[in-house]
Amino acid sequence: MVNATTNKVKIVAIAVIALVALVVILQNTQAVETKLLFLKVTMPNAALLFGALIVGFAIGVLTAGHIVSIAKRE
């Protein structure tokens, strides 16, 4: 019973975060110039925000996987 409630809360939380991220990304469509090391890239701010979101998500998933694998070894 507790697991079903926890799963529903997680799904709602993920949906709310995704909706907020989508709204922020869609409201920022103007072009911005970004420096990436030695490159200057002009792209929509939405693309930059989405890229940062994906990189942050990937770092979180990799970190969580690393922590879980360490915990399983002990």
N, C-alpha and C positions, 0 to 999 in steps of 0.2 A: 504494500500500500504506500509506504513512504517512498520507494523508488519510483513509482508511477507519478507521484506528486512532484518529486524532484526533477524528473525528466520533463514534465510539463512546464515547470518554472524555467528550466534551462532553455527550452524551445522558445518560450515567450521572450526571455531575455535576449536571446540571439536575434529574434525577429525585430525587437525594438532597436537594438544596436544597428542592425542592418538597415532599418528604415531611416534612422537618424543619419547614418553615413551616406545613404543615398540622397537624402534631402540636402545635406551639406555639399556633396559633390555636384549635384544638379544646379545649385544656386551659385556656383563659382565657375562660370564658363569663360571668363575673360582670359586672354592670352597673357602668360607671364614668361619672363626670361629667367632661366635657371642655369647656374653654373654647376657642372658635374666634372670635377677635377679640372681638366684642361679644355673642356667643351662648354660652349654656351648653347643651350637648347631653348627654343621657344615652343611652348606647348600650352594647351588650355590648362587652367588651374585645376579643373576637374580631373584631368589625366594625372597630374602631379599628386593630387590628394589620393586618388585611387591607387597609384603606385606605392605611395607611402603606407596606405592601409594594407596592401598585400604584403609588403616587406615586413611590417610590424606583425601581421598575422603569422607569417612564416617563421619569424624569430620566436614568437610565442609558442608555436607548435613544436619547433625543434628543442626549445628549452624545456618544455613540459615532457617531451619524450626522453630527453637526457635525464631529467630528475626521476622519472618513473623507472628507467633502466637502472639507475644507481640504487634506487630503493629495492628493486627486485633482487639485485645481487647481494644485498645485506641480509 
